[in-house]
Amino acid sequence: MKNSRTLEEVLFEARPYIENWERLKGLVEELWKESTDEENFLQLLNEEIQRAEEPFRTDLRIFLQKFEALYRAS
């Protein structure tokens, strides 16, 4: 079951490292709404990473690392 607090925490943790903050925040919030659970969210995020161009791809990877660390820890 998705916990929107998780998304907020990850966004907070990742923000200092993200170059294009508004774009990242908008995309991950959209993917979060589309996803059925955390695993589906990770799948959608990985698909976006494959399509993204640098430097935004790096922003997505940073967010993914933070999300996986928090998600796996809980």
Contacts in CASP RR format, 6 or more apart in sequence:
PFRMAT RR
TARGET T0000
AUTHOR 0000-0000-0000
METHOD contacts of the structure
MODEL  1
MKNSRTLEEVLFEARPYIENWERLKGLVEELWKESTDEENFLQLLNEEIQ
RAEEPFRTDLRIFLQKFEALYRAS
1 37 0 8 1.000
2 32 0 8 1.000
2 35 0 8 1.000
2 36 0 8 1.000
2 37 0 8 1.000
2 38 0 8 1.000
2 41 0 8 1.000
4 32 0 8 1.000
6 38 0 8 1.000
6 67 0 8 1.000
6 70 0 8 1.000
6 71 0 8 1.000
6 74 0 8 1.000
7 28 0 8 1.000
7 29 0 8 1.000
7 32 0 8 1.000
9 70 0 8 1.000
10 63 0 8 1.000
10 66 0 8 1.000
10 67 0 8 1.000
10 70 0 8 1.000
11 25 0 8 1.000
11 28 0 8 1.000
11 63 0 8 1.000
13 66 0 8 1.000
13 70 0 8 1.000
14 24 0 8 1.000
14 62 0 8 1.000
14 63 0 8 1.000
14 66 0 8 1.000
15 21 0 8 1.000
17 62 0 8 1.000
18 24 0 8 1.000
18 59 0 8 1.000
18 62 0 8 1.000
18 63 0 8 1.000
19 55 0 8 1.000
19 56 0 8 1.000
19 58 0 8 1.000
19 59 0 8 1.000
20 55 0 8 1.000
20 56 0 8 1.000
20 59 0 8 1.000
23 56 0 8 1.000
23 59 0 8 1.000
24 56 0 8 1.000
24 59 0 8 1.000
24 60 0 8 1.000
24 63 0 8 1.000
27 48 0 8 1.000
27 60 0 8 1.000
28 45 0 8 1.000
28 63 0 8 1.000
31 41 0 8 1.000
31 44 0 8 1.000
31 45 0 8 1.000
31 48 0 8 1.000
32 41 0 8 1.000
34 44 0 8 1.000
35 41 0 8 1.000
35 43 0 8 1.000
35 44 0 8 1.000
38 71 0 8 1.000
41 67 0 8 1.000
42 64 0 8 1.000
42 67 0 8 1.000
42 68 0 8 1.000
42 71 0 8 1.000
45 60 0 8 1.000
45 63 0 8 1.000
45 64 0 8 1.000
45 67 0 8 1.000
46 64 0 8 1.000
48 60 0 8 1.000
49 57 0 8 1.000
49 60 0 8 1.000
49 61 0 8 1.000
49 64 0 8 1.000
52 60 0 8 1.000
END
